[in-house]
Amino acid sequence: MRTAPLLVVVLCWILVCLRVAPATEAAHVSNREIVIDAFERWVEGTGTPFEFLADDATWTILGPTPTAGTYSLKRLREEILSPFQARLATPLVPVVRAIHADGDTVIVLFEGTARLVDGERYVNSYAWFFRFERGQVRAVTAVLDLTAFDRVVGRTPRTGS
């Protein structure tokens, strides 16, 4: 008769685990869907992945050049994105290779291409790691060929913009 209470405890524990797992997986699917939607809108030219970042999110660029570092969104826009975009004749267009969700992190592997103001073509491979917290991205870690990126930023920007 002592096994009956133990059996009840075990069964309750299993039921709790079964209920928690789908909810946790649903959150990951939801975060993944947010990223998929943002990248689809970016490809269409109707949005960017920066739209779903929390106002206080940080963006860390890994690599061996002075561009590497951790930025607030304001600093990222001013010091990295604006100088880069000033050298583009066409918007950077992503081609997504894979999107994975792991815990609170969604990882996007993609290649970006654009035409530069001097007529050259820019191509780079990226892996962005979006860390979600309560439905918003709080931190992003970006991995890319920083040497290729920095070469573009070192070019003469377009004038009259």
Steps between C-alpha positions, in 0.01 A plus 500: 500500500798734542551498124166673433610844636831467317318412179275806539805725551674354194189535284450862612864577424465350151182701435670821611797429271270427208316828554817708535675360191238609245475848654878539488515373142215732403702797629796393287280460194352843570844662527608317186187619319572861602846474343370324187239771453758778545737346247218443250404867529866599461525298176179668374637843591218568748689460829822419680605266779570807716128567542441230761798582722435647843596867529777408744631204299871457447670391178835322526718457191763231538827516313859619477453857373424831675135467388458210744339592829173538685271785400174653612254526211559874476878457477460210256290716267734800524841330496441182297178493298493859369859498369440157343171598336654822365722282281217287360334580168237231566364366828664197658278201414520185714480144371416289804673161514370382839306614806528303824345552843683383811358605833448875498735543205414504130794462261487618140762400245479714188693662220456866419566664163487857379643723228747761626504863383820431303326219309669214684295219650496439877441145620537380857391205713335567834387311809282706732403368844184669635449453877135546596367600838126538556426513128761760409859474386729628774834410342638409160837348422612538139768293330616607152810558291598828662794555269264506199256721691772743608628525142158630397484753784847625400376593150385847406133544596235626258450873504184708502305267733 
